[in-house]
Amino acid sequence: MSFLWTSQEMATVMDGRPIGQMPEGVTGLSIDSRGITEGEAFFAIKGDRVDGHDYASMAIANGASLIVVSEAKLPAMGRLTIPMIVVEDVLAALVKLGIAARDRSRARIVAVTGSVGKTTTKEMLRRALAPSGKVHAAVASFNNHWGVPLTLARMPSDTDFGVFEIGMNHADEIRPLVKMVRPHVAIITTIAAAHLGHFNSLEEIAAAKAEILEGIVPGGAAILNHDNAQFALLEQKAHELGVSHVMTFGQHAKADYRLADFEGNAESSVIWAVLNGETKEFVIGAPGRHIAENAMAVLGAALLLGADMGSVGQALAELKAVKGRGQRHRLGIGEGHLTLIDESYNANPASVRAAISLLAATAPELTGRRIAVLGDMLEMGEFSAQVHEELGGPLLASGIEHVWLAGKEMGALRDALPDSVDVQYFETTDALTEYVVRSVIPGDVLMVKSSLGLGFGKIVAALLDNYPAFSDTDRQP
């Protein structure tokens, strides 16, 4: 059997104390007792809301072969007979294991950050690089203080390409994470008004995102968005840090990886990309100009990492939007169907505008309507009323006449929209969910978008539960 880690390696790297009859090794790592599989090690991390030590028994029942626990919690583990590695701090031990995984790896590493598009870009990289070698990438949005070391520690020793997403909502959060990852290529997708409640300006957000440049290995490259207003600040920072290669992407005439033209529809896009002075046509399997723009960064990274570009193009053509980030569902209703665009994972002003563009590009059928179902954008601080009100501009410019809202902050948008727009406003997600389920009609196109804290996934789930899937990748008729 092939092990991710031997038990002895884990104990040594983590400065841990083995207790019990150790297995020879583990096949994987988990911090979720519910999703663990047989042969994996369970790390009992203490989080803000729950303590993994309280779920050790469940992890064992689900097949864990080894658990990693803290010295302070050991007395409470007395009745458990499973092998353990005892450490001072479980999260710190996971960080040590992640650093060891990076040290032993010969993989080419790419890291992604940005205010918008991190996860989608990470998924594009995963797909684009796969034909050229064994790829290891973060699952979901594992981009924080535990997600990054967990993803690192899970990286097999024979990985060819490692793809990491690094997020933040405060300064000094990216810095320690990227110094673990040590990428050969670092991408900053864009700088936009996300987490404004924790920053005073876009310049401060840019400075925090620029922390990713500090971890680039000697001889490595940064890929920056030449179209972004903060480009000059990021470029200067990269040069100050001595980054060997500062590359750019975008529509700007001087971009190294230039988007020369774009043609989009409701399901996909065609782009004409100028790479190394040569124009090539690529199909992107997911719709939206924002995805096409980030695809330019992916193409640039693939070039720098030595991937086979023909295979990269084929992989991008097969790309599909992921759950909560533009995934589409066609749901049967009456004698017809409706189209649901699931953008429910998160929201900030830039991503909401991109989602509005997706909605505008999708034509309703019969007497159906384009409906924007929007919830609060959180972490906007003192700018909240302004940024919510300003969403009225792109909605009106896109000709969207039906806007269904929930959340305290969305009251500002409700008040800003003219009487010509059908505005339905509810204080809670539950109330809006009930309204949406009973009010949709055949031919409608709904786009559901909010910050994760609003729980708009409930709206998507309720529609999927009440109307049968007509045709999509997740559900069959």
Order of alpha helices (4+ residues) and beta strands (2+ residues): beta-alpha-beta-beta-beta-beta-alpha-beta-beta-alpha-beta-alpha-beta-alpha-beta-alpha-beta-alpha-beta-alpha-beta-beta-beta-beta-alpha-alpha-beta-beta-alpha-beta-alpha-alpha-beta-alpha-beta-alpha-beta-alpha
